[in-house]
Amino acid sequence: MRRSDPVSAVRGYLVNPGERRLRAPWRIGLWILLAGFGSVVLTLLFAAVPAPAGETGVVAALYALTELGWGFLAMGAAGLGVGYLLDRRTLADFGLGLDGQWWRDAAFGVALGLGLPTVVLAGQVAVGWTAVTSVLPATTGGTFGLASTGAVTGLALLIPFFVVQASVEEILVRGYLLTNLAEGAAGAIGKTASTAAATVLTGALFGVLHWTNPSATLLSVTNITLYGFLLGACYVLTGRLGIACGFHVAWNYGLSLWDFPVSGLDTGVALVGTEATGPELVTGGSFGPEGGLVALPLLAVGAGAIYWWVRREYGRVEVLDSIAVPDLRITTRGGE
């Protein structure tokens, strides 16, 4: 009887011979190591120079936002770059096929992300749980270094920051990690089940990643986990990150517009000044709406709106098996 070659056995365990790339568990592990290292290197090499001593206003705010934003940009560049090389996928297979439908999805996501915080404001003002104290209030500093910029200028400066921050989180958590988890488990439990499981796992990770935010509670982590499921659904029902990116960017920005904390962070600028007066269990208190029970009916409204949009634009609402099937940009042996 012929004995198997141990080297070939190990190679087959690590590498998919038909695709000529590492199998999913090894890709994910190596991606975490290399992308983490790469983001640290990029951050150190191109870290923003501190604002000149005594500088205030827009210049100081730009320096502060650039320092914050560069970390996210470095993570995104390193994560997507390493993933592109390791996975041998097309960019569209990470949810980044920037066609016309992608941008229509993104526009819908933006409308939904701005609309839901507005519903929160209107509802809580109506029942007396939030008081509007001023219009275009003076900036208060906050987490983002926007003190003394003026409300309008500060809000304008926040747009590119949230575009980078939220989009990078979607690309890494949903575009890369969810895709690879779905593919990796497809052989064992099937494509649909693996994609659903990957959506749940990455949603839970999304919630845990916010555990260290200021004023975080078990309820806030639970709520953000549920919103992570919703963002994952946006991806696995469409194959595109358009809705998820648009919603995530606009949600963060919409909270800032109405002076709500963004996951426990005070941006320091707002279109109107507000003061929460209702029970923290409902309003979320210093964590913002994501930390209160008010997040749950918003989740239901958001899910219903997304269901309507996907059915309208795609003709069906179903988990796409294609999420778990790689679209490789380099020909495999089977195609040679």
Beta strands, then each sheet from edge to edge (+ up, - down):
strand 1: 15-16
strand 2: 21-22
strand 3: 130-135
strand 4: 272-276
sheet 1: 1+ 2-
sheet 2: 3+ 4-
end
